[in-house]
Amino acid sequence: MFDIYVCFYTGVLLVILGSIATAIGPGVKDPIVRTLNTEIPSVGISLILLTYNHTIALLTFIAATVIIMMILLRAIVRMEELGAEL
């Protein structure tokens, strides 16, 4: 019973801190740090959903990771085409 609360509150903390890091993230020059800033909230959401159902948590993590990676890779390629420094 205690493990459920630890997972839930850790997930909430990761979502809050990850959202703040993602909001600050566009000022960061390193694309790897930007990617990590967006991955933190997805791990937090997965931990929150892990308290309810393991399958939902796994599917959410996979879907969020794939969507975030596609968006970030497209943005990085687009910025390089425009000649901007990353």
N, C-alpha and C positions, 0 to 999 in steps of 0.2 A: 504494500500500500504506500509506503514511503517513497519507493522508486517512481511511482506514477507522479507524485508531486514534484520530485526532483526533475524529472524529464519535462514536465509541463512548465515549471518556472524557469528552467534553463532555456527552454525554447522561447519563452516570452522575452527573456533578457537578450537572447541572441537576435530576435526580431527587432527589438528596440535599438540595440547598439548597431546592428547591421544596417538598419534604415538610416540612422544618423551617418554612418560611414559612407553609405551610398549617396546621401545628399551632399556630403563633403567631397566625395570621390571625383567629380569632374575637375577639381583643382589639382588632382594628382597626375603627374606626367607618365608614370609607369603603367602600361596596360595590364600587367599582371596584378598589380595592387587593385586596380579598378575591378578586375574580375573577382578577386577575393572579396572585395567589398560587397559585391552583389551575391556572392555565394553564401555569405554568413546568414542573411535573412532566410534563404531557402532551407538551410540546415535547421534554423530555428522553427520554421513552419513544419518541417518534417518531424521535429521532436514533439511539437504540440500535437500533431496528428498521430504520432506514435502512441500517445496515451489513449487514443480511441481505437485505432485499428492499424495493424502492421502493414497490411496491403495498401491502404490509402496513403500511409506515410511514404512507403517506397515509391509508389507511382507519382506522388507529388514531388518527391525529390528528383526523380528522373526527368519528369516533365519540366520542372522549373530549371534544372541545370541545362537541359537541351535548349530551351527557349532563350535563356540568358546568354548562353554561349553563341547562339546564332546571331542574336542582336549585337553583342559586343564585337564579334568577328566582322560583321557587316560594317559596323561603325569604324573599326580600325582600318579596314580596307578602303572605305570611303575617304577617311582622313588622309591616308597615304596617297590616294589618287589626286586629292586636292593639293597635296604638297605640304600639308601642315606637319609640324613636329609633334611627335607623341611624347 
